[in-house]
């Protein structure tokens, strides 16, 4: 089992599957590397797919007292270095999105594209932060599963709901660690700088996402018109799990635009 080591000697578990352009999947707060099994089967024949566990999750160093989301960009970079990947597409889901965007800003030469599924990427624009807080306040009124999966899916796919819940039992990151994931010093100007440096930045919006609501993406459009927003009608927060065919097809379309040669 390969492990990369960060500059602070944190061990980060990762896997590599397939050959082609590098595609790195970064999990959310309920996941780890194996949460992407339905994406791995779809993309590994055309891409070099990298899956990793953030510190505090899965097989990586998992001390809940020392795990810190501020080190997650370094964890991604350590995996790229250890795997010999010069440049990659980063696909973050929820918690995995902000560190992906942070790495793209710090090292745009290592990131060809960043796709943020159901996340605002930690951008600290005042209006966006206020709306994100309002979104979270509404989401916290719901039971956790209601925030992440649609009622229809929970009723029709109880076996998949059980597996979804079981995935989270492999993680040690506590609520304090995860709460720090909401706060990143990422400015819209810094994102624009990454875009000018050649990073394709895309937000994947689900119109039925109970965690990040449509009003937030309207603000993103205003403050970052240079970025791309891919809207998926009826998609919940965990689209990748609930409807992998739709998620994968949407990501295929985004990758086609992100990786096409510039003219």
N, C-alpha and C positions, 0 to 999 in steps of 0.2 A: 504494500500500500504506500504510494508516494506521499511525502510530506514536504512542504516548503517551510522555510523559517524566515520570519520577519526580522527587521533590524533590531527589534527588542526581544528576539529569540522565542517568539510565540510560534508553535508548530501548527501549521494549517494543512489539513487533509484535503487532497484533491484527486480527481480521476481525469483521464484523457481517453476519449473514444473517437475513432474515425480519423479521416484526413481531409484537408482542404483549408479554407479560410477559418481562422480561429473564432469560435463562438463560445462565450463564457456565460453561464447562467448563474445568477446570484439570488439566493433564496430569501424569503421573507421570514418574519419572526416565528412562524409555526413550522418552518421547514428545515431542511438540510440538503445535502447533495442529492439524496435519493428521491426528493419530492418532485424532481424533473423527469421521472421515468417515462412519462407520456410525450415529453419533448425529445428526449434522447433517442428513442426509436425512430422519430420522424426526421431528425436532422443529422444523425451520425454518418449517413451514407454520402453526405455532400459537404460536411464541415468537420473540422477538428473541434469536437465538443469538449469543453472543460467544465467540470462540476466541482464545487468546493464547499467546504463547511466553514462558515465564519467562526472565529473564536467564540466559545460559549455554546457551540452547536455541534451535533453529530460527533465525528471522530477527531475534531480539532481540540487544541487545548481548551479546557472547559471550566476554568475556575470562575464561578459567578461573581466573586469579589474583585477580580482583576480584569475580567473581560470588559472591553470598552469599545463602543462603536466607532470612536474617533480613530482607532487603529485599523478599521476594516479596509480603507483604501490601500494601506500598506500590505494587508493580507492578500488582496487581489494582485498587487504588483509582485509580491513574492512568488505567487503561483505562476504568473506569466514568466518571470525570470527562471524559475526552476524548471518549467516545462519547455523553455527555449522558444517562447512565443514573442515575436517582435511587436506585433500589433494585433488587436483583437476587437471584435464587437462584444460589448457588455450588455447583457439583458438582465435587468434587475426587476424583481417583483417586490413591491411594498418596501420593507426594510432594506432590501438589497439595492434599491435604486439610488439613494443619496450617496453612498460610498462609491458607486459606479460613476456618478456624475462628478464627484469630487476628484476621482482619479483622472477622469478625462480633462478636468481643468488643470490639474497639476502636471500631468504628463500627456498632453494631446498627441505626442508622437507615438504613444503606445496604444491609443484608442482610436479606431476608425469610426466607431459609432457607439452611442449609448442609447438603449431603449429602456424607458422607465414605465413599467406596467403598474398602473393604479397607484401612482406616487407623484408628488410634486418635486421630488429630488432635493428637498431641504432648502429650497431657495428662500432667502430671508427678506424678500420684498415686503414692506409693511402691509400692504393690502392683501397680499397672498397669505401671509402669516395669520392675519386676522380671520380670513375666510377658512383657512385650514383648521384653526382652533374651533371655529363654529361647526365645521364638518365633524371634527372629533367629538365635540360635545353632543351632537346628534347621534353619532355612532355609538357612543358609550351608554346611551339609553337602551341599546339593544343587547341581548345575549351575544356572546362572542361568535357563535356559529351563524347567527342571523346577520352579522356584519360581513361575514366572509363568503357564505354560500346562499344561494337563493332558496326560498321555501320549496319551490317545485323540485329542485334537485334533492333537497333533504328528504322529501317525501318519496321520490321515485328511486333514489339511489342510496338507500340506507347503508349498504355495505361499503360504498365509497366514502360515505361520511364517517363511518367507523375507522376506516384506514386513514383518512385525513386527520382525525383526532389522534390516532396512534402515532403518526409521524412525529408529532410534537413531543412525545414522551422521551425522545432521544436527546433532548436539549437541556442544558443547565443554565442558560442565560436567564437571569431573574428580571423582574419587572423594572427594577432600577436601571439595569443595563439597557433594556429595550426602550425605556422612556427617554434616554439620552439620544436615541435614534431620531427623535422628532426635531432635534436642534442642530443645525449645521450652519457654519458661516459661509454660505454659498450665495453670492450676489448674482443678479441678472447680468451685470456687466462682465463678471467672470465667465458666465456661460456663453455670452456673446464672443468673448475672447477665444474660447475653445472652438466655437463654430468657425470663427475666422481662421483658426489654425487647422481647419480641415475635419473637425469632428462632426459627424451627423448626429444631431440631438433630436430624439423623438419621445414624445409622451404618448402612451397608449391608454386611452380613456375608455372606461366602461360606463355607459349611461345609467346603469342600475347599481353602480358601486356605492355601497352604504358608507364607505370610509372616506373616499375622495369624491365629492359631488360635482356635478357639471359647472356650478358657479365658479369653482376654483379654476377650472380650465379656461373659462372665459377671461379670467385675470391673466393667466399664462399667455393667452393670445395677445393681450394688450401689452404686456411687459416684455415678451419675447416673440415677436412676430417672425424672427429668423428661425425659430425652432419648428419642428413638425409635430402636429397632433393627429394621431390616428384614433378615430372614434369608432367604437364597436357598440352598436345598438343592443340594448338589453343585457350587456355583460356585467356580471357581478365582480366583486373584488378579487376572487380567486378563479378567474376565467381559465387560467392555465390548467387547473384541476377539474373544474366543472364541465368545461367544454373544450377539451384539448384540440379537437379538430379545428374549431374556429380560431382558437388562440394561435395554433401553428400556422394556419393559412394566413392569418393577419400578419404574423411575424415574417412569413415568407415574402409577403408583399413589401413590408418595410425593408427587409434585407436587400431585396432587388433594387430598391431606390438608394439605399445607403451604400451599397458596394459597386454600383455601376461606375465605370471609369468617368472621371471628369473630363470635360472638353473645353 
